[in-house]
C-alpha cells in the first residue's frame, strides 16, 4: 500500500511512523487511519523490528486529534463505526508485542493524545501540549481516552482534563506522569532514537514478555499478576537469549541477542 498521509521507515530494528498531514496538524482522517492499520500490520509481521517510534511531521503537531471536518458529517451510526474503527486501530497499536514510544513534538490533542496513550511511554518536546478537548466540541473522547488516561494518571486528574478540555504543557504532563522525559524541540528525535537503540539491543523475547506481563498485570489483581510474571519468567528461560545474557555476563562481554519470539 502506498501511503499519502503516513511515512514508515525501518532501520536497525527500529521502525518510525510519522503522521504526515502537517497542513492539518496531522489530524486523523479515514485515509490516515487506514494507512496506519496497514502499517501496524506490516510492523507486526516483520520479525526484525524491535521498537516502534511514533511522531508527527512539521513543527507544530504530533496529532491535533481526529479530523473535525470528517466528524462534523457523521451520523450516530457512522460515529459508532468510526469509533470502533479508531478503537480497533489504537488497540492494535497497544497490542503490538514490541515496545512503542511516542515522540510528541507539538499538539497531542483528542485522538492524538489517545494515540500517545496507547504507546508504552512518551517523550515530549518542550513545545508539546496535551489535551482531550472533545468536550468543547460537544463530544467525549472516542479512541480510548476515557479508559487509558485514568489508568495512567488517576481518575481525578483524568476527569479534570476530560471535563475542562484544557491543554497541559509538557511540564504539567510530566508532573502527573503522562510524560516520561522532556527535551528541547531540536533534541527530541535524537533522544527518542537513543533510547530506542538501547531497547533494540535487548532480546526480543524478553522485551515482549516484559511488555505483555506489565500490560496483563495492570488489568488484574496482584496475586494473578505475580502468577503471570512467574510464567513469563519461565518462558524467558526457554529462549536462547537468557543463555546468551547470563553467559555474556559471566564471560565479561556484551550479549548479542538473536533469539526469535518462538524459539
Ligand atoms: N481536524 C481537522 N483539521 C484540523 C484539526 C483537526 N482536529 N486541527 C487543526 N486542523 C487544521 C485547521 O483547521 C487549520 O486548517 P486550515 O484552516 O489552515 O485549512 C490547520 O489545521 C492549522 O490549524 P490552526 O490554524 O487552527 O492552527 P493554530 O495554531 O491556530 O491552532 C490548534 C492549533 C491545535 C490549537 C487548533 O487547530 C485546534 O484547536 N484544533 C482542534 C483540536 C481539537 O479539538 N482536537 C480534538 C479533535 S476531536 C469519537 C471518535 C473520536 C473522537 C471523538 C469521538 N466517536 C465517534 C465517539 C476524537 C475526537 C477528536 O480527536
Boltz pocket constraint, residues with backbone or C-beta under 6 A from the ligand:
constraints:
  - pocket:
      binder: B
      contacts: [[A, 22], [A, 23], [A, 24], [A, 25], [A, 27], [A, 64], [A, 65], [A, 66], [A, 67], [A, 68], [A, 69], [A, 78], [A, 79], [A, 80], [A, 82], [A, 83], [A, 86], [A, 107], [A, 109], [A, 110], [A, 111], [A, 112], [A, 133], [A, 134], [A, 137], [A, 139], [A, 140], [A, 141], [A, 142], [A, 143]]
      max_distance: 6.0
